[in-house]
């Protein structure tokens, strides 16, 4: 069976295909919508809190304004399917919000938002590489002391160990490439703020790192294209499997992938995304 070849890629899709082509097929080619996870929803909520905080003038990003941003984001998520479909009971809901608040507090220990010169929030950027469109969302774009561009990306998971640091930074340089393509200026630095552990990893983009992204992304896209044409998306069992919603249809676990399109939307209570 052949599949239509996608004409756009994002950092998360590149990561998804390289981690497990079979999971990529389910999520990005067949567009089967996975049920929400507490971890991902909490991450989205914390991103929204910080986005709301930064809509205020720098001097106001303190005290009650932080709490109001948290409450507003919480109220928005109260009716969002990403939150309601988690089916949390009262105690779980309280723990969810307590942990989200702890992540916001951790952010405030890492950086003083009154001193940040932000010029963009949740920026959606896209650029062409040949026939391929690369897309990404930058959490925050700042001006440094000398007017240089600095990309800030919030992470609500744990910081990667040294072994994995470089592979995680590959996604970071993707944003550098987008910035340079769209804004005409390579960022001077890209900061990954790991709110869970209070660590910040800073990457300094170079012409080589940007070139590496176009080369790597083009190579991944070619591999995606081959898989779509041949229909051969191999499962790659690994650390993602325990939390993979597609495991019932994964051949590595005795499942039949051809049944996923019919069965997953019923099992997840979600229609495939358009
Ligand atoms: S269960 Fe593991 S191998 Fe199978 S699709 Fe999911 S991540 Fe890939």
Boltz pocket constraint, residues with backbone or C-beta under 6 A from the ligand:
constraints:
  - pocket:
      binder: B
      contacts: [[A, 20], [A, 22], [A, 23], [A, 235], [A, 236], [A, 237], [A, 238], [A, 240], [A, 241], [A, 244], [A, 245], [A, 246], [A, 247], [A, 250], [A, 251], [A, 252], [A, 253]]
      max_distance: 6.0
